[in-house]
Amino acid sequence: AGLRPRAKGAATGRVRGLALLDFGAYPGAVPVAEARDGGGVLGDLVEVGKGEDGMSVLDTYEGVRAGLFARTVVCVVKEDGKEEAAWCYVYERDDARLAALIVGGDFVAHVEKRRRT
């Protein structure tokens, strides 16, 4: 409902100051000191439909009302070195200490590696 990869200028970027954790079925980003972020979190910038409707759909999907994730603004450093502000969902529960760090912050590569082993 309004979420789509950017047709033009699609970008991959990295957010420092967040660490990506493996919760099994899904990843979760948590705030940490940059020196401990494992390289930050790698992700794709996507556009959401105009207005709050698109964000509302994402908030529901990410479990914002249930307290699973919170939406926050982060600074994304794109592959071309330019910075862009973007929304990011940050894990909110206090069981994050039980999850394993995904070094490099790339969940797709992490899942692919897990499948090979």
C-alpha positions in Angstrom: 0.0 0.0 0.0 2.2 2.8 -1.3 5.6 1.2 -0.5 7.9 0.7 -3.5 11.6 0.8 -4.3 12.5 4.1 -5.9 12.3 3.9 -9.7 14.9 6.6 -10.2 17.8 7.2 -7.8 17.2 4.1 -5.8 19.8 3.9 -3.2 21.4 1.6 -0.7 22.9 3.2 2.4 24.3 2.6 5.8 23.2 4.0 9.2 26.0 4.3 11.8 25.1 4.3 15.5 22.8 1.3 15.0 23.7 -2.4 15.4 21.6 -5.0 13.6 20.6 -8.0 15.6 19.3 -11.5 14.6 16.0 -12.4 16.2 15.6 -15.5 14.0 12.6 -14.6 11.7 13.5 -11.0 11.4 16.3 -8.5 12.2 16.1 -5.6 14.6 18.2 -2.4 14.7 19.2 -1.0 18.1 21.0 2.2 19.0 24.7 1.7 20.1 27.8 3.8 20.2 29.4 4.0 16.7 32.5 2.2 18.0 30.3 -0.8 18.8 27.9 -0.8 15.9 29.6 -3.6 13.9 29.7 -1.4 10.8 26.2 0.0 11.2 23.1 -1.2 9.4 22.9 -1.6 5.6 19.5 -1.0 4.0 17.6 0.2 1.0 15.8 3.6 0.8 12.2 3.2 -0.4 9.5 5.8 -1.0 6.2 5.6 0.8 3.0 6.9 -0.7 2.1 10.5 0.1 0.6 11.4 3.5 0.5 9.3 6.6 -1.3 6.3 5.0 1.8 4.6 3.8 3.6 5.2 7.1 0.5 3.9 9.0 0.7 0.6 7.0 4.4 0.3 7.8 3.8 1.1 11.5 1.3 -1.7 11.7 3.6 -4.1 9.8 6.5 -3.3 12.1 4.4 -3.7 15.3 4.7 -0.1 16.5 1.5 -0.2 18.5 2.5 -3.5 20.1 5.8 -1.9 21.2 8.0 -4.1 19.0 9.6 -1.3 17.0 9.5 2.6 17.1 9.9 4.8 14.0 12.7 7.3 14.2 14.6 9.6 11.8 18.2 8.5 11.0 21.0 9.8 8.8 21.7 7.4 5.9 25.0 7.6 4.2 24.3 6.4 0.6 26.8 4.5 -1.5 27.7 7.8 -3.3 28.7 9.3 0.1 25.8 11.7 0.2 23.6 11.8 3.3 19.9 11.7 3.5 17.4 11.7 6.4 15.1 8.7 6.4 12.7 6.9 8.7 14.0 3.8 10.4 12.3 1.2 12.7 14.3 0.6 15.8 13.8 -2.4 18.0 12.1 -1.4 21.3 11.9 -4.5 23.5 14.5 -5.1 26.3 15.3 -8.7 25.1 17.7 -7.3 22.5 20.7 -8.5 24.6 19.7 -12.1 23.8 20.1 -11.7 20.1 23.2 -12.1 18.1 25.0 -9.2 16.4 24.9 -9.3 12.6 28.4 -8.1 11.8 28.4 -5.7 8.8 24.7 -5.0 9.3 23.5 -6.7 6.1 20.6 -9.0 6.9 20.2 -10.4 3.4 23.9 -11.5 3.3 23.5 -12.9 6.8 20.5 -15.0 5.8 22.3 -16.2 2.7 25.3 -17.2 4.7 23.1 -19.0 7.3 21.4 -21.0 4.4 24.9 -22.2 3.2 26.0 -23.5 6.6 
